[in-house]
Amino acid sequence: MGNIVAIVGRPNVGKSTLYNRLVGERQAITDDVSGVTRDRMYGTCEWNGKTFSVVDTGGFVRNSDDIFEAAIRSQVKIAIEEANCIIFMVDVTTGVTDLDEQVANILRRTKKQVFLAVNKVDNHQRLLEANEFWSLGFEDTFFLASISGSGTGDLLDVVTESLDEEESTENKIPKFAIVGQPNVGKSSLTNALLGEDRNIVTDIAGTTRDPIHSVYSKYGKEFMLIDTAGIRRKAKVHEDLEFYSVMRAIRAIEDSDVCFLMIDAVDGIEHQDMSIFNLAKKRNKGVVILVNKWDLMEKETNTARDFEKKIKEKIAPFTDVPVLFISALEKQRIFKAIELGIEVHENRNRKIKTSVLNEVIGDAIERFEPPSHRGKFIKIKYITQLPTYYPAFAFFCNYPKHVKESYRNYLENQMRQNFDFTGVPIGIFFRKK
């Protein structure tokens, strides 16, 4: 089962700064003005051999003063319910506030593990001032400065210890999650595949609140189908149930093997579709892109080819992804989607013999050797597949830190040309021989 870590706390304590540091990218906008975060933020963090999703709950509060505190309490409760563990963030420069106390009262009643992160402790004087936060009653309290990274390593050490190990997906039926923005036809596809009105379908975006699990067992194929709530941008969210839906949808992506990313043929692939795609890619899930409502499009000779080209340009460099044009309402090519999903699942579990790897990819390396680094010639001597739940390969060489990104991309392209990994992210790691 996938792991989710939620960062909670009142505005302007540094949640987005910590989030950026954990995911290793500057995704969330940070400012001294409270409530800057507008878009829902979720990314992937890897630490001590464990990978988990991080959800930044910053910005999920409404700006109206009369319901300000109630909104924070509501999202904290949702985070408690859906996350595996909670990072409760406070600010040493303001001390313990009434709102901190209210959040702490909620968190103390949960059975989930809570880690108190006292932020902005960047000198000895502030470390002394931070002692007042022990009064909140959390045994796992950490003093850190998320802007510089001081203390975040100790926090991550205990967070990863509390998380479950990744389950092996071998000998289990595949899990396919249907994900995408609201009202793209996810529930219609589920109903069409199952041959029954399993889910409520309306023209109102956001009808599906929870992921709905259904077992498909027809025509010699068996798998779990997960219809998720639509993931929409925060600018369009007006109720706390939407935040709840997104947490459940992220959970569905975590627990799936292959994601069917549905996009609207009329709207094309949008920024939020890319966010969902990147989340699935970072969690090393198989991906099949389904362009729904294709029956509504006016078509010319090369309409589908040009549409697919635009999608591949946006998702580059990971372009080895199947794209299928369907109509869930008219049941056009929906069973082809299942065939593609099963193929991608098989690709995700593909194992390549070490001898074959070294023979095939070894020839590719001889044809185009790694570029030297400051006069040092890089020699790749041995290749093997790692025992991970997705295709990952170790290339043993003399200077692993000096292999350039362009050469990594070359090796990945060679892997894809010689072995079928369509729809699956590949991990390539360079290690010291």
Secondary structure, DSSP 8 states (H G I E B T S, - for coil): ---EEEEE-STTSSHHHHHHHHHTS--S---SSTT---S-EEEEEEETTEEEEEEE-TT-S-S-GGGHHHHHHHHHHHHHHH-SEEEEEEETTT-S-HHHHHHHHHHHT-SSEEEEEEE---SHHHHHHGGGGGGG--SSEEE-BTTTTBTHHHHHHHHHHHS------TTS--EEEEEESTTSSHHHHHHHHHTS--S---SSTT---S-EEEEEEETTEEEEEEE------GGG--SHHHHHHHHHHHHHHHH-SEEEEEEETTT-S-HHHHHHHHHHHHTT-EEEEEEE-GGGS---TTHHHHHHHHHHHHHTT-----EEE-BTTTTBSHHHHHHHHHHHHHHHT----HHHHHHHHHHHHHHS----BTTB---EEEEEE-SSSS-EEEEEES-GGG--HHHHHHHHHHHHHHS--TT---EEEEEE-
